[in-house]
Amino acid sequence: MKANFVHLHNHTEYSLLDGACKISKLVKQAAKFKMPALAITDHGNLFGAIEFYKTCNEFGINPIIGVETYVAVGSRKDRTVNRNFSETAFHLTLLCEDYTGYQNLIKLISLGYTEGFYYRPRIDKEILSQYSKGLIALSGCLKGEINQCLLRDDPDRAQEVLSAYQNIFGKENFYLELTRLGMPDNEKSVRELLRLSQEMGASVVATNDCHYLDASDLKAHDALICLQTGKKITEHKRLKFESTEIYFKSPEQMTELFQDIPEAIANTRKIADRCRLLLEVDGKKFFLPEFPIPETAVTKSENGETMRKADEFEHLVSLTRQGLKEHYPEITPDIEKRLNHELKIIGRMGFAGYFLIVKDIIDFARSKNIPVGPGRGSAVSSLVLYTLGITGIDPLQYGLIFERFLNPDRITLPDIDIDFADNRRAEIIEYIRQRYGNESVAQIITFGTMASRAVVRDVGRVLDISYGEVDRIAKLIPYGMEIAKALATTKELRELIESSPRYQEIIEIAEKLEGLARHASIHASGVVIAPKPLTEFVPLYRTADDEICTQYDMNALADVGLLKMDILGLRTLSVIEDTLRVCSSQGIKIDKKSIPFDDPKTYQLLQRADTTGLFQLESEGMRDILRRSKPEKIEDVCAVIALYRPGPMANIDEYISGKLGHTRIKYLDDSVKPILQETYGIMVYQEQVMQIAAGIAGFTPTQYDRLRKAMGKKIAQEMEAMRESFVEGAVKKYFTQEKAEEIFELIAPFAGYGFNKSHSIGYAHLSYITAYLKANYPLQFMTALLTSEINNSDKLDILIKDLKKSRIEILPPDINHSNYEFAIENNKIRYGLGGIKHLGQKVCESFALERKTQPYLSLRDLLKRTRNFANRKAYEFLIKAGALDSINQNRTYLLSILEDELEKIGSERLQYLERQNSLFSSAQTGQVRNGDALTDNYDRNTPSPKNEILTYEKEAFGFYFSCHPLENFQIEYNALGLQTIAQLDTIKEKSNHDAKKGNVIHLAGVVTSRMQKKDRKGQDYAIFKLEDFTGKTEIIAFNDVYSKSREFLRPDVAVIVRGRLSGRDEIKTQIEARAIIPFTEWHNYFDSLVISMKKEDFNPEKVQPIKNILEKYQGPHTVYFKVKNNDKSPNVYAHNDPGVKLSKELLQDLTTLISPKTIRVIRQKKTEC
């Protein structure tokens, strides 16, 4: 039996940082309560409407779409606050009775954001009157206008407001909303509303203004409010809900609560029965904009004698045929067959217009010389898209499968994702707006959610628990894993939580908030195009940056059938284009379409993993695969990109072994050899699984799709059904049941995590092009790359280190030579002024423009000529960066006089302006101008000390430019055999795959910053940043370690750290220090010297000179000779008579005889490091 009460006022997680109900759990609870219907009424938005509608339908519940709106005190366009009210708007609950009401609600909510936004999205009675049809209104909570009048003891005004709303909606469509939430004003409100109801003939209805699911969620909801307001839960002066009753109560609880007003309960069912909104949200009905077919596109009429204008499909076919001739000199029967097959499916599914729209956008980009990518995703597998010029990769050349892109049995719009140069993406969106109408085009909303680690940190902050403690908990949660699963699988986390009630409280609250939507923003690439104004289909939203986007996300837009496109901005395309531009400026012409894909220099570069700056190939893990697999063709690059992913990564060693011929390649069955031959017997791509499933079990693309989704989402019931279908199909093709099941077990997991080959080959093409440019035009490529990262100091640091490694000289910035961008100068790269902090593009360009008249001759000359567009900070950082070294090398001196010089110039300018008013101003001005630049002689032109220069550079660039402080310890650094910061991610990945490897690491670097904090015991700990030759990382030192190192753990000091990788954070590898020592004291913590030698060199003639050096440095440390014995284990010989005293001088002397690579200093006894 259905419940007699329906909740009509509910806030889900989409009442951002206010509602704590996940839609799935809310609907499930309503089903448990046997409620026939349920409403969603989030604050001022419809973010969750489609998800809510679909979820209700899954549970057999009637979905009521609504909103708790904000009604402006006066006009929605008024931005002033009424003195009588603390709020700028009143609350009013609106529910959709039917589709007309839904359309009107969309318009109201959109106008709230586009016209009425003032702190909140406000509507007013004017537009309520215009868009009231099909809506049922409830008077709102205590913040409703009628309630506010009654609580201010103004019943006459309350009657006026009620009368106005009854006139707007109709008496039968407006209800007085009663709540009993235990707040002081509640009973007065109920009493006065009941009186008003009798006087005015208005119906009443009971709600509970639900904000969370269970009474036990109270504390979690309070924490959520603290997150919203940036407060701690212990603070007294903060926003806090007065009620503890705003949870999703059962029908019995609500009936008992309003037992004295039974009609208020009954009316919930009456309203619910009236609300019968029907939406088509299965994604099978599409609302595509009509593509404007040009007048010149004609075809023969049905009688074959006259011509008529072509329709969308006919025009598509015509363009495709034309493109086919351009792409294929010889059109073979196979090509013709494939094209006809694709066109038939596209025509049958009604997607011709969609393809034409995409082609039109691509054509516009090319007409404006906006770089376009070769294609990404499954779209690369379409021959039609290739002939239309939408993609740039021949799908037949790589054996790509069209059905991976467009499944004829699955009626959904295919995704055609397009890459454009990131610096010109805005032009593409603007063109789409102009082409299809501004009101029909918008960017798409996306929601950030509270991931496990982040929500633990959020809750810890709200509970006022120290950062160190919370960080420790967060890092023990494996990246991407939910809290509950982490507790079940991570013993260390479980034990830590059990050790403290406070930690248990963090987890208890965090689990309740985990996964909730946290904030709304604009999707990085999504654009929606509608055939009519968007508000005919979806509500609109205004972001904090004043941008308009849809209130429905990508998934909801697909459900309602609108055309959504990914217009992606890709920096790599800008870099490629800029490289070609730089080449062209030097008289080197490169045709991008003619770049050869068999260039030996390119593959040599890839084989030695010189991949800094290359698309998709920069990570240490990717470099490792490239070195080991030695790619020789584009297909090899494609495979590497696909393999370096979670899942396929486990097959890397086997793939490399097969490719290099180290092992005999084995196949599942002879029938799959043609499919797996190109990847040496290993399944690398989803398309291979598709082909195997089709060949062995007769699977259709639809069946494969089901298998892929079942494996990806681990749907056990569906996986078992697919197993039965596969085995049955394979047995029909003469496989034994046992063999069929064996093959299924091998391929099924890969269906869930295999990579899309068409996507991989699209990436591989871009990776190869960047590799080709770097291998053949390194100067031009690196110049373009540096400019593309001009505002990213971390990236510039990496690129400049790569330049030095490649022996390409980079010249320092120079006020008389540098422009805003990096540039080539005498076969070297000149550092761009834009890469200096506090220097914007306009200022840099103004510096360059001003010096065209003559170079800057002195600091004063520079200041006098540029003071009108540059500020003190700009000059300070020019000096620190060394951009004025050509004027005066003493940066410290220039900084010391800068303030005085600026004051003098200010005073001189004032005098000059006064002289302008005198009769002799011209002559006097001329005298001053002639002397300005030349009389500024500084007698302190000696370079600043090296340590000062490095400090200045760190400030100005964000990294050390001229050299690295660690270079002072280069010999010791090499001998200690330390790991590098660049290797940390790879070390972490390997330790994840093999627990035996452990994750203890030894690093050395320079401390660049230190933050001291206190833990819950009041003890100090530190978070510091460490930088070595390869990169930067963050390290935490708890009190036991920090107390021993605080004296020397400060910026610019070189240290050695023994630490533990404590988890992969969202963006960086985290390290917990176990011991820290100053680098200068390395010899006190290491106790043995190991010298490696080849067997043939281990003879008196070669060894004696080494011993002679050792005897000069006698001391307590043991010496070992490690003699390599071909393929066998090396022999180790101790040399204790005499031992040595480890020192920098010893290592220096040894390197005069033997390679630094053969010298190692190790620690045998347990010491700090």
C-alpha positions, 0 to 999 in steps of 0.5 A, spaced: 500 500 500 502 506 498 504 511 503 499 517 504 504 522 504 509 525 499 515 529 500 514 536 496 520 540 499 527 536 498 534 539 497 539 534 494 546 535 493 545 540 488 543 545 493 551 546 493 554 545 500 547 546 503 543 539 501 546 533 503 542 528 500 545 524 494 539 523 489 540 515 488 539 515 496 534 519 497 529 516 491 531 509 494 529 511 501 522 514 498 521 507 495 523 504 502 517 508 505 513 506 499 512 513 497 508 514 490 511 520 488 517 525 490 519 532 489 526 535 488 526 543 490 533 545 490 535 552 491 534 556 485 536 551 480 535 545 476 542 542 476 539 535 478 532 535 475 534 529 469 538 525 474 532 525 479 527 524 473 531 518 471 532 515 478 525 516 480 523 512 474 527 506 475 524 505 482 517 506 480 516 513 483 513 519 480 518 524 479 516 531 481 520 537 478 521 543 482 525 549 485 525 553 491 526 559 488 528 566 490 523 572 489 526 579 489 523 584 494 521 588 488 524 588 481 529 582 479 533 587 476 533 592 482 540 591 485 539 594 492 536 591 498 530 593 502 531 596 508 525 592 512 529 585 510 535 582 511 534 578 505 534 580 497 529 575 496 524 571 499 523 563 498 517 560 494 517 553 492 515 551 485 513 544 482 511 542 475 504 540 474 506 538 466 510 539 460 508 546 460 510 547 467 517 544 466 518 549 460 516 555 464 520 553 470 526 553 465 525 560 463 524 562 470 530 559 473 534 561 467 531 569 467 533 568 475 541 567 473 541 571 466 537 578 469 535 577 476 542 575 479 544 579 485 547 574 490 542 569 488 538 568 482 532 572 483 525 572 479 520 576 480 512 577 480 512 580 473 515 574 470 512 569 475 505 572 471 508 571 465 510 563 466 505 561 471 502 556 467 503 549 469 506 550 475 503 549 482 506 554 488 507 553 495 508 559 499 515 557 502 519 556 508 519 561 514 523 565 509 517 565 504 514 572 503 507 571 506 511 568 512 515 574 513 509 578 513 506 574 518 512 573 523 513 581 522 505 581 525 503 584 518 497 580 517 494 585 512 500 585 508 500 577 508 493 577 505 495 582 499 501 577 498 497 571 498 492 575 493 497 577 489 500 569 488 493 567 487 492 571 482 498 569 478 497 562 479 490 561 480 487 559 487 487 552 486 494 552 484 497 556 490 498 552 497 500 555 504 506 551 506 506 548 513 513 546 517 514 544 524 521 543 524 522 545 532 524 552 531 521 558 535 517 561 529 514 555 527 508 554 531 506 562 530 507 561 522 503 555 522 497 558 527 497 564 522 497 560 516 491 556 518 488 563 520 490 566 513 487 559 510 480 560 512 480 567 511 482 567 504 480 560 502 487 557 501 489 550 501 495 548 506 500 543 505 505 540 509 513 539 508 519 538 512 524 542 508 529 536 507 536 537 507 539 531 509 537 523 509 537 521 516 537 524 523 544 521 524 546 526 518 545 532 522 553 533 524 555 531 517 550 537 514 553 542 519 560 540 517 557 541 510 554 548 512 561 550 515 565 548 508 560 553 505 561 559 509 569 557 511 568 556 518 570 551 523 564 547 527 567 550 534 566 557 532 560 560 535 558 566 530 557 562 524 551 560 520 548 554 523 541 551 522 536 552 528 532 546 526 535 538 528 528 536 524 530 537 517 531 530 515 527 525 510 522 523 515 517 517 514 510 518 512 508 515 519 512 521 522 509 526 518 502 524 519 503 524 527 507 531 526 500 534 523 495 529 526 491 536 528 491 538 520 490 532 516 488 536 510 496 538 510 498 531 509 492 529 504 494 535 500 501 532 499 498 526 495 493 531 491 498 535 489 503 529 487 497 526 483 496 532 479 504 532 477 504 528 471 510 530 467 513 526 462 520 527 459 523 523 453 530 522 457 532 516 454 537 519 449 534 516 443 530 523 441 535 528 438 534 536 437 539 537 432 540 544 429 538 544 421 544 545 417 544 551 412 545 547 405 548 552 400 544 554 394 549 551 390 548 544 393 543 540 388 541 533 386 536 530 380 529 530 382 525 524 382 524 524 375 531 525 373 530 530 369 530 537 373 534 539 379 532 540 386 536 543 392 539 537 396 537 535 403 542 534 408 544 526 407 544 528 399 549 534 401 553 529 405 554 524 400 556 529 395 561 532 399 564 525 401 564 523 394 568 529 392 573 528 398 574 520 397 577 522 390 582 527 393 584 522 399 585 516 394 588 516 387 585 509 386 578 508 389 578 500 390 572 496 391 574 495 398 574 503 399 567 503 396 564 498 400 566 501 406 564 508 404 557 505 402 557 501 409 558 508 413 554 512 409 548 507 409 548 507 417 549 515 418 543 516 413 539 511 417 540 514 424 539 521 421 546 524 423 547 527 416 546 534 419 551 533 425 556 531 420 555 537 416 555 541 422 562 539 424 565 539 417 563 546 417 566 548 424 572 545 421 572 548 414 571 555 418 577 553 422 582 552 416 579 558 413 582 562 418 588 558 419 586 555 426 590 549 427 586 543 427 588 536 430 588 530 426 582 527 430 581 523 437 577 518 440 573 513 436 571 518 430 578 517 427 575 510 425 570 513 420 572 513 413 566 518 412 569 523 417 576 522 413 574 524 407 570 530 409 576 533 412 574 532 419 579 527 421 586 527 418 588 519 419 586 514 414 582 509 418 583 503 413 591 504 413 590 502 421 585 497 420 580 501 424 573 499 426 567 504 424 562 500 429 567 502 435 565 509 433 557 508 430 554 502 433 548 501 428 544 498 434 545 503 439 541 510 437 545 515 441 549 521 438 556 519 436 562 523 439 566 527 435 571 531 439 575 536 435 582 539 437 584 546 436 590 550 438 588 552 445 590 560 444 584 560 438 579 556 441 575 562 443 574 564 435 571 557 434 566 558 439 564 565 437 563 562 430 558 557 432 554 562 436 554 567 430 552 561 425 547 558 430 545 564 434 547 566 441 541 564 444 542 557 441 549 556 443 552 555 450 558 552 454 556 546 459 556 546 466 560 541 470 560 539 477 566 538 482 565 533 487 568 531 494 573 525 492 575 521 498 582 524 500 579 531 499 573 530 503 577 528 509 581 534 508 575 538 508 572 535 514 578 535 518 579 543 517 572 544 519 573 540 525 579 544 527 584 538 527 591 539 525 593 539 518 599 534 519 594 529 522 589 530 517 594 529 511 596 523 514 589 520 514 588 522 507 594 520 504 593 513 507 587 512 502 589 510 495 588 515 490 581 514 487 578 509 492 572 510 496 573 511 503 569 505 505 573 500 500 580 504 503 578 502 510 576 495 508 583 494 504 588 498 508 590 495 514 594 501 516 589 506 515 584 502 519 589 502 525 590 509 525 582 511 525 581 506 530 586 509 535 582 516 536 575 517 537 577 524 533 579 520 527 573 516 527 569 522 527 572 525 521 571 518 517 564 518 519 562 525 517 567 524 511 563 518 508 556 521 509 559 527 504 563 523 500 561 524 492 557 530 493 557 535 488 561 541 491 561 546 486 559 548 479 564 550 473 564 550 466 566 544 462 573 545 459 571 543 452 563 542 452 559 546 447 551 545 446 548 547 440 540 547 439 535 548 434 531 553 437 533 558 443 536 553 449 531 555 454 526 551 450 530 545 452 534 547 458 535 552 464 541 556 463 546 558 469 551 564 470 558 562 473 562 566 478 566 569 472 559 571 469 559 566 464 553 563 461 552 556 461 547 550 461 544 548 468 544 540 465 551 537 465 554 533 459 550 526 461 543 530 462 544 534 455 545 527 452 539 524 455 534 530 453 537 529 446 541 536 445 547 536 440 553 537 445 560 537 442 567 537 445 571 543 442 578 542 445 583 547 446 590 543 445 596 547 447 600 542 442 597 544 436 599 551 438 606 549 439 607 545 432 604 551 429 609 556 432 614 552 431 613 552 423 612 559 424 619 560 427 622 556 422 618 560 416 621 566 419 628 563 418 627 561 411 625 554 413 619 551 409 615 545 412 609 542 409 605 539 415 602 534 411 608 532 408 612 530 414 614 523 413 612 518 418 619 514 417 624 519 419 630 515 422 632 521 427 625 521 430 625 514 432 632 515 434 630 520 439 624 516 441 628 510 442 633 514 447 627 517 450 629 524 449 621 526 450 621 532 454 616 537 451 613 531 446 605 530 446 603 524 451 610 522 452 614 526 457 613 522 464 618 517 466 614 511 466 613 513 458 620 514 457 622 507 460 617 504 455 620 507 449 627 506 451 626 498 452 621 497 446 625 501 441 619 504 437 621 503 429 614 505 426 608 509 428 604 503 430 609 502 435 608 509 438 601 508 438 601 501 442 606 504 447 601 510 448 595 505 449 599 500 454 601 505 458 595 505 462 592 502 468 590 495 466 594 494 460 600 496 463 601 489 466 602 487 459 608 491 458 614 487 459 611 481 455 609 486 449 617 488 449 619 481 450 615 479 444 617 485 440 624 485 441 624 477 439 626 475 446 621 470 447 616 466 442 610 469 441 604 465 443 596 466 441 590 464 444 588 461 438 591 461 431 584 464 428 586 471 432 594 471 430 592 476 424 588 480 429 594 480 435 600 480 430 601 487 430 602 487 437 606 481 438 600 477 441 598 482 446 591 485 447 592 492 447 586 495 443 579 495 445 578 494 437 582 487 438 577 484 443 571 486 438 575 483 432 576 476 437 569 476 440 566 477 433 571 472 430 570 467 435 563 468 438 560 471 432 559 477 437 555 484 434 558 491 436 552 491 440 554 485 444 561 487 445 558 494 447 555 490 453 561 486 454 565 492 455 560 496 459 559 490 464 567 489 465 568 496 466 563 497 471 564 490 474 556 488 473 556 481 475 550 479 473 551 482 466 558 479 465 555 472 467 550 473 461 555 475 456 559 469 458 554 465 456 553 468 450 560 468 448 561 461 450 554 459 446 557 463 440 564 460 440 561 453 441 557 454 434 564 456 431 567 449 433 570 451 439 570 446 445 566 449 451 572 449 455 576 453 450 571 458 449 571 459 456 578 460 457 578 465 451 573 469 454 577 469 461 583 472 457 579 477 453 573 479 458 577 483 463 581 487 457 574 489 454 573 493 460 580 497 460 583 496 453 584 502 450 581 505 444 586 504 438 583 510 434 584 514 440 591 512 440 593 513 433 590 520 433 595 521 439 601 517 436 600 522 430 601 528 434 606 525 439 610 523 432 610 530 429 612 533 436 618 528 436 619 530 428 620 537 430 624 536 436 629 531 432 630 535 426 628 542 428 630 542 436 632 550 436 625 552 433 621 547 437 624 548 443 623 556 442 616 555 441 615 550 446 618 555 451 613 561 449 607 556 450 609 555 457 611 562 458 607 563 464 608 556 467 615 557 471 615 549 473 615 547 466 620 552 464 625 550 469 624 543 466 625 545 459 631 549 460 634 543 464 632 539 457 636 545 453 642 544 457 642 537 457 641 537 449 647 542 449 642 548 446 645 554 449 639 559 452 641 566 453 639 570 459 634 575 459 636 582 457 632 588 456 636 590 450 635 584 446 629 580 449 622 581 447 616 578 450 617 571 447 623 566 447 626 567 440 632 565 436 639 569 437 645 567 433 643 559 434 641 560 441 635 561 444 634 568 448 630 568 454 623 572 453 621 577 458 615 574 459 618 568 463 620 573 469 615 574 474 611 580 475 612 582 468 605 582 463 605 582 456 603 589 455 609 591 459 614 587 456 612 589 449 612 596 451 620 595 453 621 592 446 618 598 442 621 603 446 628 601 445 627 601 438 629 608 438 636 607 442 638 601 447 637 603 454 644 605 457 643 605 464 638 604 470 636 611 470 635 611 462 631 605 463 627 608 468 626 615 465 623 612 458 619 607 461 616 610 468 609 611 464 608 604 463 612 600 468 612 599 476 617 598 481 616 591 481 617 590 474 624 594 475 626 590 481 624 583 477 628 585 471 634 586 475 633 580 479 633 576 473 639 579 470 636 583 465 640 589 466 646 585 467 648 588 460 648 595 463 650 593 470 652 586 473 652 588 480 644 586 481 645 588 489 647 595 487 642 596 482 636 594 487 639 598 493 639 604 489 632 603 485 628 607 490 632 613 490 632 613 482 625 612 482 624 618 487 629 622 483 626 621 476 619 623 479 622 629 482 625 631 475 619 630 471 615 635 476 621 640 475 620 638 467 613 640 467 614 646 471 619 648 466 614 647 460 610 653 462 616 657 462 618 661 455 625 657 455 622 650 456 624 648 449 631 649 450 632 647 457 628 641 456 633 639 450 639 640 455 636 635 460 634 630 454 641 630 452 644 628 459 639 624 461 642 617 459 649 619 459 651 622 466 649 615 469 655 612 471 655 607 476 662 605 479 660 598 482 659 594 476 662 588 479 658 581 478 654 580 485 656 574 489 654 567 486 649 565 492 646 572 491 645 571 484 641 564 485 637 567 490 635 573 486 634 568 480 629 563 484 625 569 486 625 572 479 624 566 475 621 561 480 627 556 479 635 557 478 637 559 471 644 560 471 646 554 475 643 549 481 646 550 488 647 542 488 652 543 483 657 545 489 656 538 491 656 534 484 661 529 485 658 527 492 651 527 489 653 522 483 657 518 488 651 517 493 647 514 488 641 517 490 634 517 486 631 523 483 625 527 484 623 526 477 623 518 478 618 518 484 612 517 480 615 511 477 618 508 483 611 509 486 608 505 480 612 500 481 611 499 488 604 499 487 605 493 482 610 490 487 609 490 494 616 487 495 619 493 492 617 497 498 617 505 497 623 508 501 627 513 497 633 517 498 633 524 495 638 530 495 636 537 494 635 544 496 630 547 500 626 552 497 621 553 502 618 551 509 612 552 513 612 550 520 605 548 523 603 544 530 600 538 531 594 536 536 599 535 541 602 542 540 608 539 537 612 543 531 612 539 524 614 542 517 612 541 510 618 543 506 619 543 498 625 540 496 628 541 489 634 537 485 636 537 478 630 534 475 624 537 479 621 539 485 617 535 491 613 537 497 615 533 504 612 533 510 617 532 517 613 530 523 616 532 530 621 526 531 624 528 525 623 536 524 626 537 532 633 534 529 633 538 523 629 545 524 636 548 525 638 547 518 632 546 514 631 552 511 631 555 504 637 555 500 640 549 504 642 543 501 640 536 505 639 529 504 632 526 505 631 519 507 623 518 506 617 514 505 612 515 499 606 515 503 601 515 497 599 518 490 596 525 491 591 528 486 597 532 483 603 530 486 607 524 489 607 525 497 613 524 501 614 523 509 621 524 511 624 519 516 631 522 516 634 529 514 641 531 514 645 537 511 648 535 505 655 538 507 655 532 513 654 527 508 661 523 510 658 523 517 652 518 515 655 514 510 660 509 512 663 505 506 666 506 499 665 501 493 669 502 487 666 498 481 671 495 476 671 490 470 674 483 471 680 485 466 681 491 469 682 488 476 689 487 476 695 490 480 697 495 474 690 498 474 688 497 482 695 500 485 694 507 483 687 507 486 690 504 492 695 510 492 690 515 492 686 511 498 692 511 502 692 519 502 685 519 506 686 514 511 680 513 516 675 508 519 671 507 513 671 500 509 673 500 501 670 495 497 672 493 490 666 490 486 669 486 480 664 485 475 664 477 472 661 477 465 654 475 466 655 472 473 654 475 480 660 480 481 665 478 486 666 483 492 673 484 495 674 488 502 680 493 502 681 495 510 688 496 510 688 502 510 681 504 510 679 511 508 676 517 511 670 519 506 671 526 503 669 530 497 677 531 496 677 523 496 672 523 491 675 528 486 682 525 486 679 518 484 675 521 479 682 523 476 683 516 475 676 512 474 669 514 471 665 517 477 660 512 475 664 507 478 664 510 485 659 509 490 658 511 497 654 507 501 651 506 508 651 499 512 650 501 519 644 504 521 645 512 521 640 517 520 640 517 513 
